[in-house]
Amino acid sequence: MSKVTFTIDGLQIEADAGMTVLEAALANGIYIPNLCNHPDLEPAGLCRVCVVKQDDWKIVISCKLPVKEGMVISTEDPEVQQIRKSNVELLIANHPMTCLTCAADSECELQKVGQFVGVTQESLNRYRRDIRTTPKDTSNPFFIIDHAKCIMCGICVRTCDELQNINAIDYAKRGVQSLISTLGNKPIAESRCESCGECVVRCPVGALTMKNTLKPMREVQSICSYCGVGCGIYLGVRGNSVVSVRGDKDNPVNKGSLCVKGRFGYKFINHPERLTTPLIKKNGELEEATWDEALDLIADKFASSKKEKFAALASARITNEDNYLIQKFTRAVMGTNSIDHCARL
């Protein structure tokens, strides 16, 4: 791919042709504040926070400005700083000041950008009015929607459209009443939403937050066990408990995306009723046994079974190769075609 050389704040930068100024800057360790940009999505230019000055005269948004040979970009021009600060102040003006109790605290992009551009309490006084009192939507069993903290960046809308092709949410109403809504402003649980959580993990503020999750102490790389696709995941562990799951962006199968089961269906891992050892029925009661005892019993039962009394049920939670072995064992060893699969039922 051809390269383009240009200047940002006096530094000569080399970038791939076709990149935007924002992409090139971030790739070279130069921070340009932004809120509506996300590497998984097409640039939208909604927040107007990533403004820069091009060639010492033109104010432009860097997320949609393609790099050009010899162009000169200033990110700290006084005019740029004033525009950027005013835009951020307007976003924060009616934002709830509950940072310490917000689930996005320390991970909030609005916090980061506000600190970077120099927003102060005094500078907010000329804008601040009443906090929005739109009720939270808690209908979804896995996440909460807090419209009061929404900055209308549109990342959730574009994620649902561009990545998931569900279109469960969109912009609604006008002016100061604008909000992200489902069709007919129904609760999210009554919409087309599939609860995949892709919008939640991309929300830059605390407008979309997961229910009943704790910050993990460490993460363990693993593979989701819910089906045979093989999605890569990171299990968030706290003590001996799994408290969160996130997708592995480096996994070639899912590239960080997860379905509702993969992202939220981990509570069974630490459930008190989960079986951790085989059980064998003795004298009408289930008793704990070793794996050797259980496997020997299964082998004896298989050996003494007649084909007309044997049937196998395969699982979607194992690999295609293991399912192949099950059907091969059923047909070739047990001599019957009585096999079915849970995905077909």
KAGIZI-V172820 format. One record per helix or strand. SS is the DSSP state (H for helix, E for strand). FROM is the first residue (numbers start at 1). TO is the last residue. If there is no record, write none. Layout:
ss=SS from=FROM to=TO
ss=SS from=FROM to=TO
This chain:
ss=E from=3 to=8
ss=E from=11 to=16
ss=E from=20 to=20
ss=H from=21 to=27
ss=E from=51 to=54
ss=E from=58 to=61
ss=H from=62 to=64
ss=E from=66 to=66
ss=E from=72 to=74
ss=H from=78 to=92
ss=H from=99 to=101
ss=H from=109 to=117
ss=H from=121 to=124
ss=E from=137 to=137
ss=E from=143 to=145
ss=H from=147 to=149
ss=H from=155 to=163
ss=E from=170 to=172
ss=H from=175 to=177
ss=E from=179 to=181
ss=H from=183 to=185
ss=H from=188 to=190
ss=H from=198 to=202
ss=E from=208 to=210
ss=E from=218 to=223
ss=E from=232 to=238
ss=E from=241 to=247
ss=H from=260 to=264
ss=H from=267 to=270
ss=E from=279 to=282
ss=E from=285 to=288
ss=H from=291 to=304
ss=H from=307 to=309
ss=E from=312 to=314
ss=H from=320 to=333
ss=E from=339 to=341
ss=H from=342 to=344
